[in-house]
Amino acid sequence: MSNPAQRANKLFVQTFGTTADDLYLAPGRVNLIGEHTDYNDGFVLPAAINFHTIVAVKRREDDIYRAVSDAFPGEIKEWAFGQEGVMTSEDGWVNYLKGFTAAMAASGLPAKGLDIAVVGNVPLGAGLSSSAALELAFGTAVNDCSQLRLSPLAVAQMAQRGENQYVGCACGIMDQMISALGEQDHALLIDCEDLDSEPVHIPDSLSLIIVNSNVQRGLVDSEYNLRREQCEEVASHFGLDSLRHLELSQLEAAKSELSDVCYRRARHVLTENRRTQNASHALEAGNITTLSELMAQSHASMRDDFEITVPQIDTLVEIISDVIGTRGGVRMTGGGFGGCVVALVDHDLTDAVVEAIEAEYPKQTGLEPTVYLCSASDGATRIEKDVY
């Protein structure tokens, strides 16, 4: 099969009858630790992965955008810059592009139109942020082609604004930031309050494994919003804008003033922030035993305090944990209620982990897993022509 860049070029020619000017790429991501902390102004430790969305683009002299996706070849979506209109669920994937241009227009930034062909291999619906990869590939193309000279972080912020205000998803900044700023062989410790970030080297001795449970994620949007509201309720109780500056001792002292559910939601966030910072130090130092303990604690907190795991996910984590012991870490990753687990595993155990998953998971759950052997990737960029 041709590579994604060649597929993007081919789709562009088939759709628009001419060749593209340039191609742009942005990665999906996996979060190693730091779950549901980003919208609480906390800490996260994601890595960009070597699964990407690629857009082939050609500059236009007007303000019209025309876009096609390999998921729906022949179906061209069209809109004018600053005239995106009401976004409906029927528009699907193109809302992420329209949200970006709408956010730009609202910010007073100019942009010329583009013809766009989109292809990608970020698994859809797996919680690996195919949406942010789409936004960042497109946003990087718009920034470059209209010579706006926005920083990668500014492009990420624009993408988040588009998704929040126009697509209607109240996501934090993590997905867009890691897709914009990822570094090969590194995770990125992100402070979601001031948007500082620092690369954290992933030891060469570890394999990065993502396993999709293939559980249908039915409740994720409504439950995500509920968890966010519960966190905001606790922050408001203490007169704070977010949970970031709430101390665990303060939360414990006020336990009787909160509902049990809200207390546990906040306890997860506060302890997860501490775990995420400690995990970044352990990873940088190559202290895999400590990393293993922290990832296990994170999963238990998501299961018991935040209540976002499902039995199949817990089973998958147990299967992997039984193989790796303290020679790696494993936890659920993403919004919850299905999706994926992430594991950092001693290279020598990789085959044994995969064999155990493929043998035990179907037997215990009746579902077939999908295993991705990944590597940490660079962030969004223009693809040099000699690559394709």
Buried (B, 14 or more C-beta within 10 A) or exposed (E): EEEBBBBBBBBBBEBBEEEBBBBBBBBBBBBBBBBBBBBBBBBBBBBBBBBBBBBBBBBBEEBBBBBBBBEEEEEBBEBBBEEBEEBEEEBEBBBBBBBBBBBBBBEEBEBBBBBBBBBBBBBEEBBBBBBBBBBBBBBBBBBBBBEBEBEBBBBBBBBBBBBBBBBEBBBBBBBBBBBBBBBBBBBBBBBBBEEEBEBBBBBEBBBBBBBBBBBEBEBBBEBBEEBBEBBBBBBEBBEBEBBBEBEEEEBEEBEEEBEEBBBBBBBBBBBBBBBBBBBBBBBBEBBBEBBBBBBBBBBBBBBEBBBBBBEBBBBBBEBBBEBBEBBBBBBBBBBBBBBBBBBBBBEEBBEBBBEBBBEBBEEBBEBEBBBBEBEBBBBBBBBEEEEB
